[in-house]
């Protein structure tokens, strides 16, 4: 059994250890990681799964602000689950919980680079090749998207850029009141 909750500052080291154990040091060279460099994740969309038995962190998901074709969007990842607990629904539960919260924020789309059969379970679909242009190499068959607002994914296209460096972004500035 586990519970989901917002990531807290005290979780940072455990989240980083989990991500390293899940993806290894080679992850830092990937294009998706380049979009995260120097940018804080959206705090309202950073969640962890914690074992109810021993309160150990067993899963984590974060979302990062990006721009796609000049429009604010979210980049999902990394999604990490302790390797010995994979296949128990922890990752899916984390994503479902985070996506419900994302729908309350003024973002319209979420993108990621990942395995379609897995992420399709929460509504992600493969985007047509060439629709999004990343700042580095990505496998076009692994570029996925999800509309947070009906139909928003239909017009999403263009260059994917990271948010300004060292600039935490919780939501597009037009929506902050």
N, C-alpha and C positions, 0 to 999 in steps of 0.2 A: 504494500500500500504506500501511496505517496500523496503529498499535497502540493498544490501549486501556489506560488506567491511571487510578489514583485522582488526582483533582485535588489539586494541592499549592498551598501559599500563594503560591509564585512564579507560579502560573498566573492569579491573580485578575485582573490587568490585561488579559491576553489574552482571558480568558473574557468579561469585561465588554465589551471591544471587539468581540468576535465577536457577542455578543447584541445590541449596539447596531447593528452592521452588518446583522444578520438581521432585527430587529424594529423598529428605529427608536425615537426618543424617545417616541412615542405609547404605547408599551407600558406605561409607568409609570402611566397612568391606568386601565388595565384592572383589573377586579376580582381576577383571579388575582394580579396584582402587589401589590394592597393586602393580600392574605393573607400576603405575604412580608415586608412592611415591618417592619424592626426585629427580624427573626427570622433566625437562621442556618440555612442548609440542613443537612440531615443529612449529616455528613461522610463516613460510610460509603457514601453513595449519590451522591456527587459525582464524576463521571468525565469524562475528556477523551479525545479521539482525537487522536493525534499522528502526523504524517507520518513514515514511517520514513526517507524520503530526506533531509529537512532538519530534522526534529524540530520543525516548526512546528505549533502547535495548530490543528486543523481542525474540531473538533467538541466539544460539551460538553453534559452533561445534569446536572441537579440535582433533588433531591427535597426537599420542605419538610414539616415536621410541621404537621398541622392536626387539628382535631377535627370530627367529623361526628356530630351528634346525641349529643354527649358521648363518643364513642368515638375513640381515636387513629386517624389515617389519614395517608396521604401524598398530597401534591400534586405531581404531576410537572410539571417545567418550570422554566425554559425549556429546551427541546431546541433546540440551534442547531448548524448545520453551515455551513461556509464556502459562500457562495452558488455559487461556481464548481464546487463538488464535490458538489452535491446530486444525488440519484438514483443514488449509487454504493453505498448500503447503510450508510453511516456512522451515520446517525441510528438506524436499526433495530438495528444492532450495539450502539450505546451503550445503547439501551433494554433489549435482551435481556440484556446483561451486568448492567446495574443491577437489573433485575427479578429475576434469579437471586440477586443479593446481597440484595435486599429480602426475599426469601423466607426468609432465614436470620435476619432480625430479627423482633421480636415485633409487627409491624404486620400487619393482616389485609387492608387494602384500599388501593388507589391510585385517586385521582381526577384528572381534568384537564379543561380546556376546550380542545377541538381538533377536528381533522378526522377523523371516524370512519373513512373509507376508509384513511387512513394508519395511524392508531393500532390499527385492528383487526388489522393484520399481526402485532402482538405480543400480541393477546388482549383489547384494550379493546373495550367495547361501550357503546352509548348507554344512558343511564339514563332511566327513565320521567320525563317532565316533572313538576316539582313535588316529586320525591322528595328532592332536595337544595335547600336554600335558601342562596344565596350572599349575602354582605353588600353586594352591588351587582349591577348588571345583567350577565347572561350570556345568550347565546343557548341556550335549552333543548335545541336539537337538537345542540349541541356539548358537552354535559355527558356525559363518558364515565367508566367505571369498570372496575376489574380486581380480581378476588379474588386475594389472595396465599395465602389459606387457602380450600380448597373451600367454596363456599356463602356466604362472608362478605358478598358483594355483595348477596345476596338480601334481607338485613335492614338494609342501610345506608340510613339516611334521617335527615333533620333539618337543622339549621342548620350551615353550614360556618363554622368560626371558626379564626383563626390561633392559633398557639402563643403563650404569653406573650411580650411584647416583651423583646428582649435576652436571651432565654433559649435557649441552644443545646439542642436536644433530639435525642439520638441514638436514643432508643427510649422507649416508654412506661415511666414510672417503676416500675410493678409488675414489669417484667421485668428491671430492673437489680438484680444481686445482688452 
